[in-house]
Amino acid sequence: MDQVRRAVVFADHAQFYVQDVDGQIAAEEDDDYDWPEAWSDEAVEVWRIGVDGPCSIAVGTARSDHVETALQMHHACPPLRAGAEHVVEADLVVPSGVVHVFGCMERPGPQHRVEIPVGRYRLRVSHLPSGPPAAPTRAHPIEPGPHFNYHLDLWPCAEAAGVAVVRRGRPE
């Protein structure tokens, strides 16, 4: 299972999504769906992720720019990544068996798609200091903020555990 999908996405508005698109649409169409406040003060200042619903997590980035991402599937909870400055975990439900990693102003397409078994997962977002993404995608030199590689570890879990900050890095 330990597959890795690497991609550079445009984190417009300083965020990108990890989402089961079809699952999130179905959740939102449910009459009992209660929209969460994804970007609360705690989400912005402490978590650096916004929980948009059961099937969607917005990952806050240090800059509105192209960012490097890597999504890796595991059979069980993996060890923490060495050098990660900030690490946070949250629950993600994947009822369709497809997860997309895409910029918030992008339409998710085949290039963003990763097929995984249907189920409940734990998502760990690790902010790893890095340089700007390599060409042909170029960083915006006037955009303030440090560069990070956003590593996304995903593994099956039986029960929801909520958001947990594993390692809190300096403010971005």
C-alpha positions in Angstrom: 0.0 0.0 0.0 2.8 2.5 0.7 2.3 4.4 -2.6 3.4 8.0 -3.0 1.9 10.6 -5.3 3.9 13.8 -5.7 2.5 17.0 -7.2 3.0 20.7 -7.3 -0.3 22.5 -6.7 -1.1 26.2 -6.8 -2.1 27.1 -3.2 -4.1 30.2 -4.0 -5.4 31.9 -0.9 -2.6 30.1 0.9 -4.4 26.7 0.9 -4.9 23.5 -1.0 -7.3 20.6 -0.5 -7.1 16.9 0.4 -10.6 15.7 -0.5 -12.9 12.9 -1.5 -14.8 15.2 -3.9 -17.8 12.9 -4.5 -18.1 12.1 -0.8 -18.0 15.8 0.1 -20.6 16.7 -2.4 -22.9 14.0 -1.1 -22.3 15.2 2.5 -23.2 18.8 1.5 -26.4 17.6 -0.3 -27.6 16.0 2.9 -30.4 18.1 4.4 -28.8 17.6 7.9 -25.4 18.7 6.8 -24.0 21.4 9.1 -21.2 23.5 7.5 -18.2 23.6 9.8 -16.3 26.8 10.4 -13.2 25.5 8.6 -10.9 28.5 9.3 -11.6 29.3 12.9 -8.9 31.3 14.8 -7.6 28.0 16.2 -7.5 26.4 12.7 -5.5 29.4 11.4 -3.1 30.0 14.3 -2.6 26.5 15.7 -3.7 23.7 13.4 -2.9 25.3 10.0 -5.6 23.1 8.5 -9.3 23.7 8.1 -11.7 20.8 8.4 -14.3 21.6 5.7 -16.4 18.5 6.3 -16.1 14.7 6.8 -14.4 14.3 3.4 -12.4 17.5 3.0 -9.4 19.1 4.7 -7.9 22.4 3.6 -4.2 22.6 4.2 -3.0 26.1 5.1 0.3 27.0 3.4 3.0 29.6 4.3 2.4 31.4 1.0 0.0 31.8 -1.8 2.2 30.1 -4.4 3.0 26.8 -6.0 3.8 24.3 -3.3 5.2 20.8 -3.4 3.0 18.0 -2.0 3.5 14.3 -1.5 0.7 11.9 -0.5 1.7 8.6 0.9 -0.6 5.7 1.9 0.3 3.4 4.8 -1.1 0.3 6.4 -0.7 1.7 9.9 0.4 4.9 11.6 3.9 5.8 10.2 6.7 7.3 12.2 7.0 11.1 12.3 9.0 12.7 9.5 12.4 13.9 10.5 12.8 17.7 10.1 9.1 18.4 10.0 8.6 21.9 11.5 4.8 21.6 12.1 2.8 18.4 12.2 -1.0 18.1 12.6 -3.4 15.1 12.2 -7.1 15.0 11.4 -9.8 12.5 10.3 -10.8 12.0 6.6 -13.6 9.8 5.4 -13.3 8.4 1.9 -16.6 6.9 0.8 -15.8 6.9 -2.9 -12.4 5.4 -2.8 -10.8 8.4 -4.5 -8.8 11.2 -2.9 -7.8 14.4 -4.7 -5.0 16.8 -3.8 -5.6 20.1 -5.6 -5.3 23.9 -5.2 -8.3 25.7 -3.9 -9.0 27.5 -7.2 -8.4 24.4 -9.4 -11.0 22.0 -10.6 -10.0 18.5 -9.4 -9.1 16.4 -12.4 -7.4 13.1 -13.2 -4.0 14.6 -12.5 -5.1 15.2 -8.9 -6.6 11.7 -8.3 -5.4 8.9 -6.1 -7.4 5.7 -5.7 -7.5 4.1 -2.2 -9.8 1.7 -0.4 -13.1 3.1 0.8 -13.0 3.9 4.5 -12.0 6.2 7.4 -8.5 7.5 7.5 -6.2 9.5 9.6 -4.3 12.3 7.7 -1.0 13.7 9.0 0.2 16.9 7.4 3.9 17.6 7.9 5.4 20.9 7.0 9.0 20.2 5.8 11.2 23.3 5.2 12.3 23.4 1.5 13.3 25.7 -1.3 10.9 26.8 -4.0 9.5 24.2 -6.4 11.7 23.3 -9.4 10.9 24.6 -12.9 8.7 24.5 -15.0 6.6 25.7 -12.1 8.2 28.7 -10.6 7.6 30.3 -7.2 6.4 33.9 -7.1 9.5 35.8 -5.9 7.4 38.7 -4.5 5.1 36.4 -2.4 6.2 36.6 1.3 6.7 33.5 3.4 9.0 30.5 3.7 8.8 27.5 1.3 7.6 24.1 2.6 7.1 20.7 1.2 3.7 19.4 2.5 3.9 15.7 3.1 0.5 14.0 3.6 0.6 10.6 5.3 -2.7 8.7 5.2 -3.6 5.4 7.0 -6.8 3.6 7.9 -8.3 4.1 11.3 -11.3 2.6 13.1 -12.6 5.7 15.0 -12.6 9.4 14.6 -10.0 11.2 16.8 -10.5 14.9 15.8 -7.7 17.3 15.1 -4.4 16.9 17.0 -1.3 19.1 16.8 1.6 16.6 17.1 4.4 19.2 16.7 3.7 23.0 16.7 6.1 25.0 14.6 6.8 28.7 14.6 4.1 30.9 13.1 4.3 31.2 9.3 
